[in-house]
Each structure stands twice: as structure tokens, then as C-alpha cells.
């Protein structure tokens, strides 16, 4: 198949689909959700990308306060 694929569901994204973009990733709007709590991220909400993991701000903070990987810079953005 040709075209951009959503990194969450791995399905092709069509021109008619509503999407969200973060870095080089393009997500279906329904797939743009925290990998930890599965909650869909809303307009204006901050999130972090760590590698290919998408995290809401609270779960990113939990991750860096509770575990290894403190040296990696997050990518925070408002939707």
C-alpha cells in the first residue's frame, strides 16, 4: 500500500481523514492518544513524544520522575 500510515493503528491515512501531526508522525485523530492511559489528546493539551511513544503530560512526568531515561529531551507541544 502507498501513502502515509498512522503509527498507532498502522492503517493508511487518506486525504479525507482528520489527522494530528507531531514531528514526522501523522496520526488519525482517534489514534492521537496517550500510550499509557489511552486517553485521546485534546486541542491545546501538552504532550510529549519519546521515540515513537506519545504521552500525555502527566504520564510523561510520571515516567521521568519514576524511572530511567531522564537524559532524553521530551518534545512538548500544544495541540
Secondary structure, DSSP 8 states (H G I E B T S, - for coil): --S-B-TTT--B--TTS-EEEETTEEEEGGG-B-TTT--B--TT-EEEEETTEEEEHHHHHHHHHHSS-TTS----EE-
